[in-house]
Amino acid sequence: MTLFAASLAGVALLVGLAWALGFRGSPRLADEGEARALADTALYGFRADAVTLDPDRGGATLTGDGRRVRIDAMGDRWVVREA
């Protein structure tokens, strides 16, 4: 039983450390400018005409140049893909 309690305490300590270091959840887009910059960086030459942020700012849909681009959070990074 003591080994179980020590293991449980160790796991709780690691969870607390991860939380304290900032590993708390998915990233959020600050504004439309950040979404435009991410799309421009990932897709060379893409210029967005319209940007629609998700209500929770966990993603965005951009349109421009006859293309539609989707930005989504995956872990602590952004995934940019043509939709």
C-alpha positions in Angstrom: 0.0 0.0 0.0 2.9 2.4 0.7 4.3 1.8 -2.8 0.9 2.7 -4.3 0.7 5.9 -2.2 4.3 6.9 -3.3 3.5 6.3 -6.9 0.3 8.3 -6.7 2.2 11.2 -5.0 4.8 11.0 -7.8 2.2 11.3 -10.5 0.5 14.1 -8.7 3.9 15.9 -8.5 4.5 15.5 -12.2 1.0 16.8 -13.1 1.6 19.8 -10.8 4.9 20.5 -12.4 3.5 20.3 -15.9 0.7 22.7 -15.0 3.2 25.1 -13.4 5.3 25.1 -16.5 2.4 26.2 -18.6 1.2 23.0 -20.2 -2.4 23.8 -19.6 -4.2 23.4 -22.9 -4.5 24.2 -26.5 -3.2 27.5 -27.9 -5.5 30.4 -28.8 -5.3 32.8 -31.6 -4.9 36.4 -30.4 -6.6 38.0 -33.4 -7.1 37.9 -37.2 -3.6 39.2 -37.7 -2.0 36.1 -36.1 -4.2 33.8 -38.2 -3.1 35.7 -41.4 0.6 35.4 -40.3 0.3 31.7 -39.7 -1.3 31.1 -43.1 1.2 33.3 -44.9 4.1 31.4 -43.2 2.8 28.0 -44.0 1.5 28.6 -47.5 3.9 30.8 -49.4 2.2 33.7 -51.2 -1.3 33.1 -49.7 -3.1 36.4 -49.0 -6.3 36.1 -47.0 -9.3 38.3 -48.0 -11.5 37.2 -45.1 -10.8 35.6 -41.7 -13.3 33.9 -39.5 -12.1 33.0 -36.0 -13.7 30.2 -34.1 -15.7 31.4 -31.0 -13.1 29.8 -28.7 -10.2 31.1 -30.8 -8.9 27.6 -31.1 -8.9 27.8 -34.9 -9.8 29.9 -37.9 -11.0 29.7 -41.5 -9.4 32.0 -44.1 -10.4 32.6 -47.7 -8.4 34.3 -50.4 -6.7 33.7 -53.8 -9.6 31.4 -54.7 -8.5 29.0 -51.8 -9.9 28.2 -48.4 -7.5 27.5 -45.5 -8.2 26.0 -42.1 -6.0 26.6 -39.0 -6.4 24.2 -36.1 -4.7 23.7 -32.8 -3.0 20.3 -32.4 -1.3 20.0 -29.0 0.7 23.1 -28.5 1.2 23.8 -32.2 -0.9 25.1 -35.1 -1.8 23.0 -38.2 -2.5 24.9 -41.4 -4.1 23.1 -44.3 -6.1 23.9 -47.4 -9.7 22.9 -47.0 
